[in-house]
Every structure is written in C-alpha cells, then in structure tokens.
Amino acid sequence: MYRKPIFYLLLLMAGSALAQSVQPVIVEYKGKADGKIALTNNSSSPMVVVLEPKSFNITPEGKGIYRDLDSSIHVDLSSMSVKLQPQQTYYVFYKATADKLPAWFTIYATFSSPKHSDGLDVRLMLPHTVYLYQKQPMLEANVQVKDLSYDGETRQLTCTIENDSAELTRIQSVRALGDHASGDLSGFPLLPGGYRHIQMDWKSNSPPSEIDFRFEHFNVKRSVATARN
C-alpha cells in the first residue's frame, strides 16, 4: 500500500516571517509552570495544529535531542489539537509540574493542512520550550571553563564551559573582549552536569584578552591564551 511522504520542517525558533507561529518560544518558571501558548495562522488557508510535549537533552554543540515526555514530568494542556482559521490566533493554556526539580521539556505544535493532497504533505513543527528551575540558583563555584584559547590563524576563540552541579542555569550572554574590539554570542541553557563547546569568530587583528560569561547572579571571566599567531 502506497503511503504519501510527509515532510516535517523542524524549527528551533519561530521566525516572524512564517505564516504560522508559536509564541513565546522559551519560558522559565520557578518550581511549576502555569502558562499559555499563542498559536497563530497568518496564512489564507485553515490549519490543524496538534500539540505534543517532548523531553530533550542538549548536545555539547547545542543541538536538541528529543524523546517521549519523561514520566516524571506532568503536563496538562487545555487542548491537544486546534483548528485555526485564516488570520486566527488561539491560546492553549497549560500547567506543568515535575517529581524532581529542575526539569525541562518542549511542547511541539505541528501545523498541517486539513486537506491532504495527492503529493507531498508538509507539516511545520514549532516549539514552545519550558524550563522549571529549582529554588536555589547555581553557584559560581560550580562553573568550570576549560581549554580556553585563541587561534591567531583561524581567528577563532574556543573553550568548553561546564556545569558541575545538579542545578539548571542559563548563560545569558557570552562576550569576548580585546583591544578596542568585542564579540558576542547569545545565551543558552546549561543543563545539570552538562557542558557546551564554545566557538567564536574574532574579527579584530589583535587577539582577545578576556571572555565573560554572564549569568543571572554573577559573571565568570577568564583570561584568553593565544594558541599561535
């Protein structure tokens, strides 16, 4: 029996130029979640949206690896599926708790046409990611910066930053500083016991002298060694 192929388009961010969107993309709560998701269909055709919570891990390169929702995380959605008319926004409300904190998960919203064609069916998957934080923030002493160096030939600054604790935290920004120059990377979560490889392009002829990781309650600064010029 022939089955039509289904093409899934996975997006880690909901771009404003898309005909469909999920907002907000990322939310953070202390302890438990009580939130809502705005599902918007800016196209001229109706869309069906199916919602499914997923657990995930993050690789050292920053890629999400998704799986079925862990049994220790409990998500209660007001709707599991919605039909959106053209130019309509619909709000789905939810509550979430976890047997143990911290915890994190993504609610994927899969947009598809209610009419199936004889050819390729396209389904757009957009995420709403939720982080449930523990009561106590992570301490600066639990952050380790390793293998920090700058390569003058490639003009790349590299290092590994590790979270040695059982707490969840977020690096709000990464900034490299040098002689009348700077470079920036956007923030990212640092999961318990996790680590992230950092690779930053440096545009100045002079090497960077320092890298600054900004957290909510503290900054971690390290001097940069030059691998070769």
Buried (B, 14 or more C-beta within 10 A) or exposed (E): EEEEEEEEEEBEEBEEEBBBBBBEBEBBBEEEBEBEBBBBBBBEEBBBBBBBBBBBEBEEEEEBEBEEBBEEBBBEBEBEEBEBEEEBEBEBEBEBBBEEBBBBBBBBBBBBBEEEEEEEBBBBBBBBBBBBBBEEBBEEEBBEBEEBBBBBEEBBBBBBBBBBBEBBBBBEBBBBBBEEBBBEBEEBBBBBEBBBEBEBEBEBEEBBBEBBBBBEEBEBEBEBEEBEE
